[in-house]
Amino acid sequence: MDADEYRRMADAGDRHWWYRNTRLLLAELLVPHLERRANTDPGRRPLVLDAGGGTGATGGWMTRYATTVLADFEPMALEVARHDHGGTGPDGRIVGHGLLPVQADLNRLPFADASFDAVLCVTALCHRMNPDPGAIVRDFARVTRPGGVVCLWEPGVRRLRRGHDEVTHTGRRFSVGDMRDMAVGAGLQVERATGAYSFLVPPAAVIGLVERKEDEKSDVGRNESGLGGVFPAMARAERWVLRRTNLPAGLSAIVVATKPA
């Protein structure tokens, strides 16, 4: 991903409506699992992996519930994450229960089998530098402890291409079925497979049709308020729906799956 995009992510992480609402939805999906793991072994704080977590804009909140290892390939993103969520002091030792940045390639994870209680991966399998997303998901299953959870969140609607995809080096999009198949292929038991941000599909499709090559830009750099609060309100309504059912499609495709005990 372009360094400028990481800077935009760092600047917008606290302000942009998408990041705020994404963190809220991720918390609804993952906190019950993290709390269950904590209750299973009260003497041990859960350990989670934010795989391809960039600046920590989508996964940094997990430090409230677990010691969080953020693995990303880009040193600039790791520096931002260390500054914003850091759990290491100047000597490299762990301080408190913050976020622990680690430089790593998702195609060659440097972690031992059954290391983590949970693995979160948000919009990383889609990148061009990751040629085999299914193999990466199988590796996520490898590093997850039995009974642990893997949560995958990727761009949805296969045929949708926009300028944002070019800026973020997105090589592919996924259907909800694609996400489910990758989890099942990794030996995981799927608990949730759903679309999200379904209300954004029509405007994204329109943007993709009218956008000219020279106009290509990241979504992170525009419309931080979400049309003056309209999109955040729609996201709240969608989260209410998602508490009760799954959606067949959306601008994001999500799967939550557990590793058999």
ChimeraX attribute file (.defattr): number of C-alpha atoms within 10 A of each C-alpha:
attribute: neighborCount
match mode: 1-to-1
recipient: residues
	/A:1	17
	/A:2	11
	/A:3	13
	/A:4	12
	/A:5	18
	/A:6	20
	/A:7	15
	/A:8	14
	/A:9	24
	/A:10	20
	/A:11	16
	/A:12	19
	/A:13	18
	/A:14	13
	/A:15	13
	/A:16	20
	/A:17	21
	/A:18	23
	/A:19	19
	/A:20	16
	/A:21	19
	/A:22	19
	/A:23	17
	/A:24	16
	/A:25	18
	/A:26	19
	/A:27	16
	/A:28	14
	/A:29	17
	/A:30	18
	/A:31	14
	/A:32	11
	/A:33	19
	/A:34	23
	/A:35	15
	/A:36	14
	/A:37	21
	/A:38	18
	/A:39	13
	/A:40	11
	/A:41	10
	/A:42	11
	/A:43	8
	/A:44	11
	/A:45	17
	/A:46	23
	/A:47	23
	/A:48	27
	/A:49	28
	/A:50	25
	/A:51	26
	/A:52	24
	/A:53	25
	/A:54	30
	/A:55	30
	/A:56	27
	/A:57	22
	/A:58	25
	/A:59	27
	/A:60	23
	/A:61	18
	/A:62	25
	/A:63	21
	/A:64	11
	/A:65	17
	/A:66	24
	/A:67	21
	/A:68	28
	/A:69	24
	/A:70	26
	/A:71	26
	/A:72	23
	/A:73	17
	/A:74	19
	/A:75	16
	/A:76	15
	/A:77	25
	/A:78	24
	/A:79	15
	/A:80	21
	/A:81	23
	/A:82	21
	/A:83	13
	/A:84	16
	/A:85	21
	/A:86	23
	/A:87	22
	/A:88	18
	/A:89	11
	/A:90	7
	/A:91	6
	/A:92	9
	/A:93	10
	/A:94	15
	/A:95	13
	/A:96	12
	/A:97	18
	/A:98	23
	/A:99	31
	/A:100	25
	/A:101	27
	/A:102	17
	/A:103	16
	/A:104	18
	/A:105	16
	/A:106	23
	/A:107	16
	/A:108	10
	/A:109	16
	/A:110	13
	/A:111	15
	/A:112	10
	/A:113	13
	/A:114	16
	/A:115	17
	/A:116	25
	/A:117	25
	/A:118	30
	/A:119	26
	/A:120	23
	/A:121	22
	/A:122	22
	/A:123	21
	/A:124	24
	/A:125	28
	/A:126	23
	/A:127	18
	/A:128	14
	/A:129	15
	/A:130	17
	/A:131	14
	/A:132	12
	/A:133	18
	/A:134	19
	/A:135	17
	/A:136	19
	/A:137	25
	/A:138	18
	/A:139	18
	/A:140	30
	/A:141	27
	/A:142	20
	/A:143	21
	/A:144	26
	/A:145	21
	/A:146	16
	/A:147	16
	/A:148	26
	/A:149	28
	/A:150	27
	/A:151	24
	/A:152	23
	/A:153	26
	/A:154	24
	/A:155	25
	/A:156	27
	/A:157	21
	/A:158	13
	/A:159	11
	/A:160	18
	/A:161	18
	/A:162	23
	/A:163	20
	/A:164	16
	/A:165	20
	/A:166	16
	/A:167	16
	/A:168	22
	/A:169	16
	/A:170	22
	/A:171	15
	/A:172	20
	/A:173	22
	/A:174	22
	/A:175	24
	/A:176	26
	/A:177	17
	/A:178	18
	/A:179	25
	/A:180	23
	/A:181	17
	/A:182	19
	/A:183	27
	/A:184	16
	/A:185	14
	/A:186	18
	/A:187	17
	/A:188	24
	/A:189	17
	/A:190	19
	/A:191	12
	/A:192	18
	/A:193	26
	/A:194	22
	/A:195	25
	/A:196	26
	/A:197	21
	/A:198	19
	/A:199	14
	/A:200	15
	/A:201	18
	/A:202	12
	/A:203	10
	/A:204	15
	/A:205	17
	/A:206	12
	/A:207	15
	/A:208	16
	/A:209	12
	/A:210	10
	/A:211	14
	/A:212	11
	/A:213	10
	/A:214	7
	/A:215	9
	/A:216	16
	/A:217	18
	/A:218	18
	/A:219	18
	/A:220	20
	/A:221	13
	/A:222	11
	/A:223	13
	/A:224	16
	/A:225	14
	/A:226	15
	/A:227	10
	/A:228	11
	/A:229	12
	/A:230	10
	/A:231	19
	/A:232	18
	/A:233	13
	/A:234	16
	/A:235	23
	/A:236	14
	/A:237	11
	/A:238	17
	/A:239	18
	/A:240	11
	/A:241	12
	/A:242	18
	/A:243	11
	/A:244	8
	/A:245	12
	/A:246	14
	/A:247	18
	/A:248	14
	/A:249	21
	/A:250	21
	/A:251	23
	/A:252	23
	/A:253	29
	/A:254	29
	/A:255	24
	/A:256	23
	/A:257	24
	/A:258	24
	/A:259	23
	/A:260	13
	/A:261	7
